[in-house]
Amino acid sequence: MQTYFILILNSGSSSVKYALFKDKKCLFRGIKENIGLKTGEKNHEIAIKKILNRLVNDKFIKDISEIKIIGHRVVHGGEFFKKSIVINKNNLKKIKEISYLAPLHNPPNILGIEICQKILPKAKNVAVFDTEFYSSLPKSAYLYALPYEFYQKYKIRRYGFHGISHKYVASLAEEILGKKINRLITCHLGAGSSITAIKNGKPIDTSMGFTPLEGLVMESRCGNIDPSIPLFLISKFNYTASQLDDILNKQSGYLGICGVKDFREILKMKNEKTKLCYQIYLRSVVKHIGSYIGLLEGVDAIVFTAGIGEGSAKFRKEVMDSFKYLGVQIDNNKNNQQEKIISTSNSKVKILALQTDEELMIYQETLKLLRIS
């Protein structure tokens, strides 16, 4: 069997996460942060060149030409891309065309692809879409109750995000439990937070929508609010679309409530506003889990992942305390020690705390697409 060095890139607006795989093993992973700022590289091209140079200098590869395949995270595939693709001129053009749906995310994803095409012209580039996992959502889940022509003309609908993470932990949960999970809720809780309801392996609903703004309260995003609030601010105080976008995405959430973005700091601080922020976020998570239990007609397992989901035993326990009526029992020792299964053996619902791995999921999807065993 021929072996390949496969590089995985997750290019963000000011960062590039990366991982190098060979023979289904991760050889190295890292992140370049603060790109474009004084404390980081000047631009993405320099950052990616330095990543490649490091892989050579640290002797993971002899020469960058050994990298034959590069898997890229692309946040938004719209309705056009419902599975991973090998990138060519035509479909890259289409990804650019739908970037208006994710103006903060797709452009840096595309930039990472184009830089790799320039530096490694003989390598295959693969796009794995964050929205792909939700391509099977039922129409009743993804349509908003707006004039139908808005969907037909402008493709305004629920797309869902964090799909790579949700898909990964859903698969990992089944592997750990050693069985198929019929009714599963996955909770990706971090700076950006989302929850997904999964029935027989397929998502049936998810909290993020047309953009990642919808759903839970987050680090600096407001999550669900009355849609009339922006209209009120426009009509009464002449806020512009740009100002509102900045307020709703960058000045709200934990930051807006208590002035602190890092949830770890909120857990430590005991003033009135941080306590309030904690309760608002807790309520937001409990409400979404509760609504998905209704849609699933029960639940067999719940997974917590990402910075808060995996990192805060206190938060996990307080969320699950709201579902004791379902027979949920948390094992406090397992929860505090960050074990993978944190529920008791008698719990009627299995509760797991798992580390997500988007780079590994992108790698696996790349292998599957290229039919590399």
GIQUI-V753297 format. One record per residue. RES is the residue in one small letter. SS is DSSP state (~ for helix, > for strand, _ for the rest). NEAR is the number of other ideal C-beta (glycine too) atoms within 10 Angstrom. Layout:
res=RES ss=SS near=NEAR
res=RES ss=SS near=NEAR
This chain:
res=m ss=_ near=6
res=q ss=_ near=5
res=t ss=_ near=10
res=y ss=_ near=18
res=f ss=> near=21
res=i ss=> near=25
res=l ss=> near=29
res=i ss=> near=26
res=l ss=> near=23
res=n ss=> near=24
res=s ss=> near=27
res=g ss=_ near=19
res=s ss=_ near=13
res=s ss=_ near=16
res=s ss=_ near=17
res=v ss=> near=23
res=k ss=> near=19
res=y ss=> near=23
res=a ss=> near=22
res=l ss=> near=24
res=f ss=> near=24
res=k ss=> near=15
res=d ss=_ near=10
res=k ss=_ near=13
res=k ss=> near=7
res=c ss=> near=14
res=l ss=> near=14
res=f ss=> near=14
res=r ss=> near=14
res=g ss=> near=13
res=i ss=> near=13
res=k ss=> near=21
res=e ss=_ near=15
res=n ss=_ near=12
res=i ss=_ near=22
res=g ss=_ near=13
res=l ss=_ near=10
res=k ss=_ near=6
res=t ss=_ near=7
res=g ss=_ near=15
res=e ss=_ near=20
res=k ss=_ near=11
res=n ss=_ near=13
res=h ss=~ near=23
res=e ss=~ near=17
res=i ss=~ near=14
res=a ss=~ near=25
res=i ss=~ near=26
res=k ss=~ near=15
res=k ss=~ near=14
res=i ss=~ near=21
res=l ss=~ near=20
res=n ss=~ near=11
res=r ss=~ near=15
res=l ss=~ near=23
res=v ss=~ near=13
res=n ss=~ near=10
res=d ss=_ near=11
res=k ss=_ near=7
res=f ss=_ near=14
res=i ss=_ near=19
res=k ss=_ near=10
res=d ss=_ near=9
res=i ss=~ near=17
res=s ss=~ near=12
res=e ss=~ near=16
res=i ss=> near=22
res=k ss=> near=16
res=i ss=> near=22
res=i ss=> near=24
res=g ss=> near=27
res=h ss=> near=23
res=r ss=> near=23
res=v ss=> near=30
res=v ss=_ near=24
res=h ss=_ near=23
res=g ss=_ near=28
res=g ss=_ near=20
res=e ss=_ near=14
res=f ss=_ near=14
res=f ss=_ near=20
res=k ss=_ near=14
res=k ss=_ near=13
res=s ss=_ near=21
res=i ss=> near=21
res=v ss=> near=13
res=i ss=_ near=21
res=n ss=_ near=10
res=k ss=~ near=7
res=n ss=~ near=7
res=n ss=~ near=15
res=l ss=~ near=18
res=k ss=~ near=9
res=k ss=~ near=14
res=i ss=~ near=23
res=k ss=~ near=13
res=e ss=~ near=11
res=i ss=~ near=16
res=s ss=~ near=19
res=y ss=~ near=12
res=l ss=~ near=21
res=a ss=~ near=22
res=p ss=_ near=11
res=l ss=_ near=14
res=h ss=_ near=21
res=n ss=~ near=21
res=p ss=~ near=15
res=p ss=~ near=19
res=n ss=~ near=24
res=i ss=~ near=19
res=l ss=~ near=17
res=g ss=~ near=25
res=i ss=~ near=21
res=e ss=~ near=15
res=i ss=~ near=20
res=c ss=~ near=22
res=q ss=~ near=16
res=k ss=~ near=10
res=i ss=~ near=15
res=l ss=_ near=20
res=p ss=_ near=8
res=k ss=_ near=8
res=a ss=_ near=19
res=k ss=> near=18
res=n ss=> near=22
res=v ss=> near=24
res=a ss=> near=26
res=v ss=> near=28
res=f ss=> near=28
res=d ss=_ near=28
res=t ss=_ near=25
res=e ss=~ near=21
res=f ss=~ near=24
res=y ss=~ near=27
res=s ss=_ near=18
res=s ss=_ near=13
res=l ss=_ near=21
res=p ss=_ near=11
res=k ss=~ near=8
res=s ss=~ near=8
res=a ss=~ near=17
res=y ss=~ near=20
res=l ss=_ near=15
res=y ss=_ near=14
res=a ss=_ near=5
res=l ss=_ near=11
res=p ss=_ near=10
res=y ss=~ near=10
res=e ss=~ near=9
res=f ss=~ near=13
res=y ss=~ near=16
res=q ss=~ near=9
res=k ss=~ near=9
res=y ss=~ near=12
res=k ss=_ near=15
res=i ss=_ near=17
res=r ss=_ near=20
res=r ss=_ near=20
res=y ss=_ near=28
res=g ss=_ near=28
res=f ss=_ near=28
res=h ss=_ near=30
res=g ss=~ near=27
res=i ss=~ near=26
res=s ss=~ near=24
res=h ss=~ near=29
res=k ss=~ near=25
res=y ss=~ near=26
res=v ss=~ near=29
res=a ss=~ near=24
res=s ss=~ near=14
res=l ss=~ near=21
res=a ss=~ near=24
res=e ss=~ near=15
res=e ss=~ near=9
res=i ss=~ near=16
res=l ss=~ near=16
res=g ss=_ near=6
res=k ss=_ near=12
res=k ss=_ near=10
res=i ss=_ near=22
res=n ss=_ near=15
res=r ss=> near=20
res=l ss=> near=28
res=i ss=> near=26
res=t ss=> near=30
res=c ss=> near=27
res=h ss=> near=30
res=l ss=_ near=25
res=g ss=_ near=19
res=a ss=_ near=16
res=g ss=_ near=21
res=s ss=_ near=29
res=s ss=> near=27
res=i ss=> near=27
res=t ss=> near=30
res=a ss=> near=24
res=i ss=> near=25
res=k ss=> near=16
res=n ss=_ near=10
res=g ss=_ near=14
res=k ss=> near=14
res=p ss=> near=23
res=i ss=> near=19
res=d ss=> near=23
res=t ss=> near=29
res=s ss=_ near=28
res=m ss=_ near=28
res=g ss=_ near=19
res=f ss=_ near=16
res=t ss=_ near=20
res=p ss=_ near=25
res=l ss=_ near=20
res=e ss=_ near=21
res=g ss=_ near=23
res=l ss=_ near=23
res=v ss=_ near=22
res=m ss=_ near=26
res=e ss=_ near=20
res=s ss=_ near=18
res=r ss=_ near=25
res=c ss=_ near=19
res=g ss=_ near=22
res=n ss=_ near=15
res=i ss=_ near=13
res=d ss=_ near=8
res=p ss=_ near=7
res=s ss=~ near=9
res=i ss=~ near=13
res=p ss=~ near=16
res=l ss=~ near=12
res=f ss=~ near=11
res=l ss=~ near=16
res=i ss=~ near=14
res=s ss=~ near=10
res=k ss=~ near=8
res=f ss=~ near=8
res=n ss=_ near=8
res=y ss=_ near=17
res=t ss=_ near=10
res=a ss=~ near=9
res=s ss=~ near=8
res=q ss=~ near=14
res=l ss=~ near=15
res=d ss=~ near=16
res=d ss=~ near=14
res=i ss=~ near=17
res=l ss=~ near=21
res=n ss=~ near=17
res=k ss=~ near=13
res=q ss=_ near=13
res=s ss=_ near=20
res=g ss=~ near=27
res=y ss=~ near=25
res=l ss=~ near=17
res=g ss=~ near=17
res=i ss=~ near=19
res=c ss=~ near=20
res=g ss=_ near=11
res=v ss=_ near=18
res=k ss=_ near=15
res=d ss=_ near=13
res=f ss=~ near=24
res=r ss=~ near=12
res=e ss=~ near=12
res=i ss=~ near=22
res=l ss=~ near=15
res=k ss=~ near=10
res=m ss=_ near=14
res=k ss=_ near=8
res=n ss=_ near=12
res=e ss=~ near=8
res=k ss=~ near=14
res=t ss=~ near=20
res=k ss=~ near=13
res=l ss=~ near=12
res=c ss=~ near=23
res=y ss=~ near=20
res=q ss=~ near=12
res=i ss=~ near=15
res=y ss=~ near=25
res=l ss=~ near=16
res=r ss=~ near=13
res=s ss=~ near=20
res=v ss=~ near=24
res=v ss=~ near=16
res=k ss=~ near=15
res=h ss=~ near=24
res=i ss=~ near=20
res=g ss=~ near=14
res=s ss=~ near=14
res=y ss=~ near=25
res=i ss=~ near=18
res=g ss=~ near=10
res=l ss=~ near=14
res=l ss=~ near=18
res=e ss=_ near=9
res=g ss=_ near=11
res=v ss=_ near=24
res=d ss=_ near=17
res=a ss=> near=24
res=i ss=> near=29
res=v ss=> near=28
res=f ss=> near=27
res=t ss=> near=27
res=a ss=~ near=21
res=g ss=~ near=18
res=i ss=~ near=23
res=g ss=~ near=26
res=e ss=~ near=22
res=g ss=~ near=20
res=s ss=_ near=20
res=a ss=~ near=18
res=k ss=~ near=12
res=f ss=~ near=19
res=r ss=~ near=26
res=k ss=~ near=15
res=e ss=~ near=16
res=v ss=~ near=24
res=m ss=~ near=23
res=d ss=~ near=12
res=s ss=_ near=16
res=f ss=_ near=19
res=k ss=~ near=10
res=y ss=~ near=6
res=l ss=~ near=16
res=g ss=_ near=11
res=v ss=_ near=20
res=q ss=_ near=16
res=i ss=> near=22
res=d ss=_ near=17
res=n ss=~ near=12
res=n ss=~ near=9
res=k ss=~ near=17
res=n ss=~ near=21
res=n ss=~ near=14
res=q ss=_ near=10
res=q ss=_ near=13
res=e ss=_ near=13
res=k ss=_ near=14
res=i ss=> near=19
res=i ss=_ near=25
res=s ss=> near=23
res=t ss=_ near=15
res=s ss=_ near=8
res=n ss=_ near=8
res=s ss=_ near=18
res=k ss=_ near=14
res=v ss=_ near=19
res=k ss=> near=22
res=i ss=> near=24
res=l ss=> near=24
res=a ss=> near=24
res=l ss=_ near=20
res=q ss=_ near=14
res=t ss=_ near=24
res=d ss=_ near=19
res=e ss=~ near=20
res=e ss=~ near=23
res=l ss=~ near=18
res=m ss=~ near=24
res=i ss=~ near=28
res=y ss=~ near=23
res=q ss=~ near=18
res=e ss=~ near=23
res=t ss=~ near=26
res=l ss=~ near=18
res=k ss=~ near=13
res=l ss=~ near=18
res=l ss=~ near=16
res=r ss=_ near=6
res=i ss=_ near=14
res=s ss=_ near=6
